[in-house]
Amino acid sequence: MRGVKRSSHPLGRWRRVVVKIGTSSLTDDAGRLHRPTLWAIARGLQVLGAARGAQVVVVSSGAGAVGRERLGLTLPLTLPERQAAAAVGQALLILEWERALAPEPVAQLLLSAGDVHHRERYVNAKSALEATLRFGVVPVVNENDSVATAELKLGDNDTLSAWTAYLADADALVILTDVHGLFDADPRTNPAARPLSVVEDVETVEHLAGVKAGSNRGTGGMATKLRAARIATRAGIETFVIGGGGAGLEALARGEVTGTRFVAKRRTGARKAWIAEQPPRGRLEVDAGAVAALARGRSLLPSGVRAVNGTFAFGDAVDVVCDGVVVARGLTNYTSDALERIRGRRTSAIADLLGVKDYDEVVHRDNLVSLGEPSATPDAADAGDSMPTR
């Protein structure tokens, strides 16, 4: 299979590693927290960190399950009931991690979609995480399920773990699950299914996302794990999907991968990696000349924009499209209404058309990332006009 290998390379030392533990890895068949399993995982985290020379950040699911157990609730639950169970469970779960990871102190960080998609909140969350690590604390991260609604949620802790790896500037992301990695078929129904030990390009195996071996106690599946691997590897963060609980982590500490290793792409800057993963609010249709200029690292100027689709505000992410193909994503300096008025025009006309000119660029090259390559090399001019670098 293209993009897949059957062998691995030795693991190096990591400065930081993010480990995500799913609900199914912490609970028994009845959906109750299994404390011996959690403690074994905690030992595995400590062994992994020591062996790889890394600070460990934990992304832990399971609060909802712990809260339901404590309150004697059974599924299904209403949204307010799920939020209440998560609020109760968070307190109990963090206490378990505090005991299991002693003598290291533990910090709880609860995040929501706005904390990773809103730039200022993202920077604030990153600063808080950096401070906890500087103090020798083990951060335990979870989504803020007690207040989040569907509109405010990232949706699953696999995706949250990839964003946490961004925030931590991690070298590696480990997704611990009850599945021993990605298979080329469903091992429950196909005895000939083979595990994939190394994947160099996540996109080549995304068609396997429907293969879900394991329990149904978690909210994710292989699709969310592949999405997390894509987000992380794009930013140069090597990703592992492994099984085996604490033993699986201890095996990884010895350099043995009990699952699938997703090879990282060339590391790009954290800011551009963040931009590449923002949900686009609109689309800018550009001509071939603008695409060629963007490929040389230039900014996008109004003269290169042929059409504006969607409704968006200053600072929103927009896709740059040519002939139906998305070639880049960036943060716009103009609203969709303003862009409709200045598209196709030179920068010298912006002030006359809008009454003011705050920016020459529609999307500055520092806020623009190619979706074909992880990063671009800045050049000395801009797409659409020939003018000096700004």
Secondary structure, DSSP 8 states (H G I E B T S, - for coil): -TTEES--------SEEEEEE-GGGTB-TTS-B-HHHHHHHHHHHHHHHHHHT-EEEEEE--HHHHHHHHHT--S---HHHHHHHHHHHHHHHHHHHHHHTTTS-EEEEEE-HHHHHSHHHHHHHHHHHHHHHHTT-EEEEEE-TTT--TTT--S-HHHHHHHHHHHHT-SEEEEE-SS-S-BSS-TTT-TT--B--EES-GGGGGGGTT---S-SSSS--HHHHHHHHHHHHHTT-EEEEE-SHHHHHHHHHTT--SEEEE-------HHHHHHHTS---EEEEE-HHHHHHHHTT--B-GGGEEEEES---TT-EEEEEETTEEEEEEE-SS-HHHHHHHTTS-GGGHHHHHS--S-S-SB-GGGEEESSSS-----SSBBTB-----
